[in-house]
Amino acid sequence: MGQSDINDFLKRNRTKWYTSKELSKYLSSNLGNITTSLKKMRNAKLVEYKFIPIITKNKKVLLSTRYT
């Protein structure tokens, strides 16, 4: 699982925002690999991201991503 797989998935689904956990589930990949790849893609400005102020079990904010 690499950046190209995430990139292809997000290109096919441009209108929806996804959390790392959702991408991990849809792509059947390790959450750590997904977050590492997304971080690199955000730094390269290949994906858009926004903070969602939702209280979850472990975090107070979720990061959602979509293809630019």
PyMOL commands that set and color helices and strands:
alter all, ss='L'
color gray80, all
select helices_A, chain A and resi 3-12+20-27+31-43
alter helices_A, ss='H'
color red, helices_A
select strands_A, chain A and resi 18-19+47-52+62-67
alter strands_A, ss='S'
color yellow, strands_A
deselect
rebuild
show_as cartoon
